[in-house]
Amino acid sequence: MNARRLGYAAWAALGLLQILWHALLAPPARTSVAAALLLGLLPLALPLLALRRPARALLWAGIVSLFYFSHGVAEAWSAPDATVRALAVAEAALAALLVLSLGAGARKRRKPAAV
């Protein structure tokens, strides 16, 4: 699987994780499921505006995923519930995979220096 496809897969999995987390596995106690899904999915949907240029859309998804990485680390660190902790670790791992796929794709396109 090439780096760009891996990035797209991680982006989609991050969106699916938000749906599973906030709608099914650990719905929010203080707010509605719809509000939690809106807050969880809207930032991931914003890079779709740049989908005409796939590399740019993936770059923006990587930038947005840094928020999800931070959220996942914070939740994994502080969540008392093991289910939420596992979901948070998965969120941080998917966000890191998305960012790493961007780095791998950029490194692959770089041309060697002339000697």
C-alpha positions in Angstrom: 0.0 0.0 0.0 1.5 3.3 -1.0 1.8 6.2 1.5 -1.1 8.3 0.0 -3.5 5.3 0.2 -2.4 4.7 3.7 -3.1 8.3 4.6 -6.6 8.2 3.1 -7.3 4.9 4.9 -6.2 6.5 8.2 -8.3 9.6 7.5 -11.4 7.5 6.9 -10.7 5.3 9.9 -10.4 8.4 12.1 -13.8 9.5 10.9 -15.3 6.0 11.5 -13.8 5.9 14.9 -15.5 9.2 15.8 -18.9 7.7 14.8 -18.3 4.5 16.7 -16.9 6.4 19.8 -19.5 9.1 20.1 -22.6 7.3 18.8 -22.2 3.7 19.9 -19.4 2.8 22.3 -19.1 5.7 24.7 -21.8 8.3 24.0 -21.4 11.6 25.8 -23.1 12.1 29.2 -23.3 15.9 29.2 -24.3 16.7 25.6 -26.2 15.2 22.8 -24.8 12.6 20.4 -25.5 14.9 17.5 -23.4 17.7 19.0 -20.6 15.3 19.8 -20.6 13.9 16.2 -20.7 17.4 14.7 -17.7 18.4 16.8 -15.9 15.1 16.0 -16.6 14.9 12.3 -16.7 18.5 11.1 -12.9 19.1 11.3 -12.3 15.8 9.4 -14.7 16.9 6.7 -13.0 20.3 6.0 -10.2 18.8 3.9 -12.8 17.4 1.6 -13.1 21.0 0.2 -9.6 20.5 -1.3 -10.3 17.1 -2.7 -9.8 18.3 -6.3 -6.1 18.2 -5.4 -5.7 15.0 -3.5 -2.3 15.7 -2.1 -3.4 19.0 -0.7 -6.5 17.4 0.8 -4.4 14.8 2.5 -2.0 17.5 3.8 -4.9 19.4 5.4 -6.3 16.1 6.9 -2.8 15.6 8.4 -2.8 19.1 9.9 -6.4 18.6 11.3 -5.4 15.1 12.7 -2.9 16.8 15.0 -5.9 18.0 17.0 -7.2 14.4 17.2 -3.7 13.2 18.3 -3.7 15.7 21.1 -7.2 14.8 22.1 -6.4 11.1 22.0 -3.3 11.5 24.2 -5.2 13.7 26.7 -8.1 11.2 26.9 -5.9 8.2 27.2 -4.0 9.9 30.0 -7.1 11.0 32.0 -9.9 8.6 31.2 -11.0 6.4 34.1 -13.0 4.1 31.8 -11.0 1.4 29.9 -13.2 1.6 26.9 -12.7 5.3 26.5 -8.9 4.8 27.1 -8.7 2.2 24.3 -10.7 4.5 21.9 -8.4 7.4 22.7 -5.3 5.3 22.1 -6.7 4.2 18.7 -7.5 7.9 17.9 -3.9 8.9 18.7 -2.5 6.0 16.7 -4.6 6.7 13.6 -3.7 10.4 13.7 0.0 9.5 14.0 -0.4 7.1 11.2 -1.9 9.8 9.0 0.9 12.2 9.7 3.6 9.6 9.2 2.1 8.6 5.9 2.4 12.3 4.8 6.1 12.2 5.7 6.7 8.9 3.9 5.0 10.2 0.8 7.1 13.4 0.9 10.3 11.5 1.4 9.4 9.2 -1.5 8.9 12.1 -4.0 12.1 13.8 -3.1 14.8 13.5 -5.7 18.4 12.6 -4.8 20.9 15.4 -4.7 23.3 15.7 -7.6 26.9 14.9 -6.8 
